[in-house]
């Protein structure tokens, strides 16, 4: 616990820095193991991935060290200048960028490539932190709130045009900061409810979802009307659930919908007769909104998404419908690789699936599989603990910061890192969709490593200036 929470000190944060160095060292070892051939040596070569990654590591360390020399006032005063440059680059890449793997997300000069979306994360973090730290910003002020949200939705929209859905979704991690600032909690309840409805509608279809919504609505009204004891509520709910199960068993889902709709309308009518308009004004719009959202989701997924996007959703929610030799292949191989590591792993450089390239993108998006196969459960557990301490320290130290700009920047950085970590690890195990975002500090790639390092360097410097 002392690793995460320590006394406030304005000296350099060696614990966070040590974990950062440990992560990039582990990443380099895993890239070496995944990409090196039998003829490879420990002497770096730019012809191989581990040699190129070592070059990016050196550049990243120089960049981090450079940010430590730049005081707090620079990042605060020039945050919007940096943000404006990022927006220009995001527009320019749509016109002059190079297309790689179906996305026009890169500038290319010779063998050097640069992804402006990574720079946009840093720039947007500074801009949002600066804007929300101003004395005029209040979450209760609708115009100020919408402006703050627009600051990160604008680069997200430009990145979506490339199209790069993974990097786009990362920007929604900025809502963690707005939650910390006091954004209405109901917004997040509605957001997670919408995600839940989307998942259920995709797996079971909107008809069953609407039936369940009516069931829940009827149970809520029955309880609020206080007809009798809780025992009757249980009996009532069991009866309605039984109708759903029986209708599903006999393949008559419309019958269950009709029964639940009739019960709900009867209770709603009684609510109106009792003049409990406030109760009706809450539950009825929620049921209607959930119904519209469920059917709209089903329609949009089946009629507007590209086939490969539908496949990604099936891989996540309905793997039985996905092609095991196509879209599902990555996840299957990833799970097998992680599971084959057992408790202790096969040992460094001994991963058969890694060496034989059974897992696609094993040095980038699926680098976590290499850790699982070669280092086993203990290696995975150690890595996850390092990330938890690293991100936890950022959140806790930022929450203790005296200056709003430093506090807000820390929450944005922690949110971005957590989102990358959660999504990347989750997609290697089939728990979330495969959207192609790197594991911070471990995955191969110059742009992500350099800008993650710069963001951490800025954070370390801001913590030193938090007086």
N, C-alpha and C positions, 0 to 999 in steps of 0.2 A: 504493500500500500504506500509505503514511503517513496517508492519509485514514481508513483503517479502524483501524489500530493506532497509537496515539500514547502518549507518556509519560503516566504517571498524573498527573493534575492535578486539583485540587479547585476550580479556577475553573470558571466557567460553560462548558458545552460548546457553543461557537458553531458547530462543524461540523455536529453533529446537528441543531441548531436551524435552520441555514441550509438544510439539505436538506429538513427539514420545511416550511419556508416556501416553498421552491421547488416542492415537490409540490402544496401547496394552491393556489399561484399558477397552476401548469400546469393543475390541475383546474378552476379557475375559468375560465381561457381556453377550455378544451375544452367546458365547459358553455355558455359564451357562444356558441361557434361552433355547437354542436349545437342550441341552443334559440332563438337570436335570429332574429328575422324581418328582412326587408329594411328595415323601418321602425325597427328597434331602434337605440338609441344606446348609447354607452359610459356614459351616465349611468344609474346603477342604478334599476330600477323593481321594486317588489315584485309587480307583475303578471306578471313574467317570471321564469323559473327562475334566470337568472344574478343577478338582483337579490336574490332570496330567498337564494341561496347566499352572496352577499356578506355578508348579514346573519348567516348561520350562521358564516361565517369570522370576523367581528368578535367574535361571542360566544365562539367557540372560542379566539381569541387572548387574550381577557380571562380565560377560564377557565384557559388554560395559564399565563398570568402569575400568576393567583391561587394556583395550586398551588405555584409557586416560592417563595411566602411561607410555606408550611406545612412545618414541619420533619419530619424522619424519624420521630420518636417518635409523632407523631400518626397517621401511616399505619400504623405497626406496632401501636399500642395500640388503635386504633379499627377495625381491619380487619374484625373479626367483627361489629361493630355495622353497618358499611356492608353487609356480606354479608347480614345478617339483613333489612335494609331491602330489599335487592334481591330476596330470596326472597318477601317480602310482596308486593312489586309484581308479581312473576311470577304469584303466585296470584291477585292482584286483577285482573290483566288478563284472566284466563280467565273472570272473572265480569262485570266491568264494561267490558272493553275493546271497542274498535271493530274490526269485521272489515273488512280491506282486502285485496283480491286473494285471498280465500279463507282468510286467516289472521287470527285474533283476537289480534293482536300489539301493538295500539296503544291508548294513551289519547288521547282527543281532547277538547279544550276550545276550542270555536270553530274557528278556522282553524289552531290550534296542535295538533300531534300529537307524541307522545312514545313511543318504543319501549323498554320496560324491558329487553329482551334486551341492548341495547347497554350499559346501565348494569350489567347482571349480569356482563358480561365484565370490566369494571373491578373490581367488587366481589369477584368470584371470584378474580381475579388477586391481589388483596391478601390475601384469606383463605388461599388455598393457599400463597402465599409466606410468610405469617406462621406457618402451621401447620407447614410443612416446615422452617422455620428454628428451631423450638423445640429445645431440647437433648434432649427426650425422643423426638424423631422419628428413626427409623431405617428405611431401606428393608427391612432384614432382619426388622423387626418386622411381622408380618402384619397385626395389628390396626391399627397406626399407618398402614401402607401403604393398607389398605382404607379407612380414615377419610379419608386425604388424597385418594384417588381419588373417594370419595363426595362430597366437597366440590364437585367440578366436575360430577359426574354428576347431582346433584340439580337444579341449574338447567338442565342440558341436557335432563333429562326433562320439566321443566315447560315449557320452550320447545317441545319436541316435541309437547306437547299442544295447542299453539295452532292449527294445527301450522306450525312453521317449521323444516324439515329443515336448511336452510343454516346458520342460526345455531346449531342443535344440534350439527352436525358440527364447528363451530369449537372447541368445548370439548374435543374430543379432541386438539387441539394441546397441551394441558397435559401430555400424555405426554412431550413433549420435555424438560420439566423433570425428570420422573421418570427419564428416561433419563440425564440429567446427574447425578442423585442416585445412580445405580447400580442401577436396576431391572434385574432379570435380562434379559440380552440375548436369551435364548431366547423371551421374551414377544414381542419385536418381530419375531423371525424367524417365529414362528407367526402374528402379525398380518398381516405382508406375504404370507406363504404363503396365508393365508385370502383375502386380496384377490385374489391371483393365481388361486386356484381359482375364486373367484366370477366373475372375468372369463372364464376359459377355459370354465367350465360354461355361462355365458350365451351365449358365441359358438358353441361347438362341441357343447354338450350334455354331460350327465354321463357318458354311456356311453363316449365317447372319452377323457374326463378320467380315469375310473377305469382304463381300459386303459393310459393313459400312466403313471399311478401304479404299476400293477403292473409295467410295463416298468422304471421307475426302481428300484422295490424289488428286482426280480430282478437287475438290473445291480449294485446295491449289495451284495446277498448274494453274488453270484458273485465279486465283487472281494474281499469280506471273507473268503470261504472259501479264497481263494488257490489255486484249482484249477491255475492255470498263469500264464503271462506275461500282460502287458497286451494283447498281440496277440490272445489268445483272448477277452479281455473285449470288445475292439472287434468281433471277428467275431460274438460272442454278441449284443451290443447291436444291431449292424446287422441281424442276422437277425430279432430281435424287432421292430425298427422297420419292417423290410420287411413283416412280417406285418400291421402296422397300416396301412401305405400300400396294400398290395394289397387288404386287406379293405375299406378306404374306397373304393378305385377301383371295386370290384365291388359296393359297397353291402351288404357283409356284415360290419357292425361287430361283431355278436355273435360271429362266428368269431374275430376278433382278440382279443376279450375272453377267449374260452374258451382260446385258445392261451396268452396271457399269464398267465391265472389258473392254468392247469396247470403252467406253468414255475415260477411263483412258489410254488405249494403244494409242488412237488417240492423246491425249494431250501429252503423253510421246514422241511419234514420232515427233510431232511438236517441242517439246523442243530440241530434238536432231538435227533437221533441223536448228533450230536457234542457234545451237552450245552452248547451255546453259548447258554444261556438269556438272557443279558444282551443279546446281539445280536438275538435274536428278540423280546425284550421292548421293543426300541426300534422296529424297523422294522414289525412287524405292527400295533401300535396306530396308528402313523402312517398306514399304508395304510387301515386300517379307519376312522379318523377322517376322513381325506380323502374316502373314499367316502361316508360318511354326510353330511358337510358338502356335498359336491357335489350329491347328490340332494336334500338338504333345501333348498339354495339354489334349485334349479330348481323345486321344489314351491312354496316360499314366494313366489317371484317371480310364478309363473303363477296362484296361487290366492289370495294374500292382499294383494298390492299393488293399489292403485287403477289404473285404466287409464292415467291421466295419469302415474303414477309408472313404470309399465311403459314408457310412451312415452319418458320421459326416459332410461331405461336403454338402450332401442333407439337413441335418438339418439346416445348415447355409444358403444355397443359394436356395434350392428347398424344403422347408418344406412339400409341398404337396405330395412329393414322399416318405417322411419318415414315419415310423410307429409311430403313436401317442401313442401307448402302449409300444413302444420299445425305439428306439434311440431318438425320439422326446419328450419322456415323461418328461425328466429333464427340458427342456426349457419351455414346457407348464406349468408345475407346478411352475417353477421359476417365470414366468411372472404373473401367477395367484396370487402367494404369494405376489409379489411386488405390484401388482395393488390393492390387497385387503386391503393394508395398508392405502390407501387414503391419505389425507393431514396430519393427526395427528398420524396415526398408531393405532393399537389395544391396545398398552400399553405393558410394559415390562412383559414378561412371559405369555402374553395373545394371542400369535399367534397360531391360531388353526391349520394351515397347518404345522407350525413348530413343535408344540407339538405332532401332529399325524404322523410325519415323512413322509409327502407327498412329500417333496423335498429331493431327495437323496443327500448325501454328504453335508448336510446343515450346518455342523460345519467346513467343510474344503473348498472345491472349491466353494460352494454356500452359504457361510456365509453372503454374501450381501443380500440374500433373507430375512434372519432373520431381518436385519436392516430395509428393506423395509416394511415388514409385521407389525412389532411391533412399529417402530418409524415413519413410513409413509414418505411422501415426505420431510417433514422438517428434519427428521433424515437423510435421504439420502443426502439432500442438504448440511447439516452440515458436514457430513462425507466427501463428495466430496470437500468441501471448505478446510477442514483440509489437505487432500491429496494435493490439489493444492498449498496451502501455503508451505507445507513441501517440496514438490518436487521443487517448484519454487524457494524457498530460496537456495536449494542446487545448482541449475543451476546458479542463479544470483551471489551467493557468490563465486562459483567456477570460474565463468567468470572474477571475479575481483581479483583472486588470483595472487600473484606475482611469485610463483614458478610453473613451468610447470607441475611437477609431481602432485602437489596438485590440480591444475586446471583440469588436465586430469582425475584424479581419481574421482573428483566430478562429471564430466560429465558422466563417466561410471556408477557411482552409481545412479545418477539421471535418466539415461536412463533405467537401470534395474528396478528401482522402478516404473517408468512411464509405462514401458511395462507390468509389472505384474498388475498394477492398471487398465490400459486401457483394457487389454485382459480379466481379471477376471470379471470386471464390465460388459464389453461388452458381454461376453458369457452367463451371467445370464439373459440377455435381448434378446438373439438370434442375436446380431449384429455381432458377430465374432464366429468362430468355437469353439466348446468345446474341449479344449486341456489340461485341467486339471492342471492349475497352481494356487497357492494360492494367496489370497489377503494379501499383506504384513502387518504384525503385527496383523491382525484380524483372519485369518484362523487358525484352530487348527493344531498343528504340531511343534515338537521340532526343527528339523533340520533347517527349513526355518526361524523360529523366532530367533534362536540363531545366525545364520550366517547373517541375516539381521541386527540384533542388533550389531554384531561385525563390520559390514561394516559401520554402522552409527557411532559407537564409533571411528573407525579409521578416518572417515571424520571429526568428532568434534575435534579430537586431531590434525589432519593436519591443520585445520583452525586456531587453537591456535598457531601453529608453523609457520604460513605463514608470515614471517617477511622479 
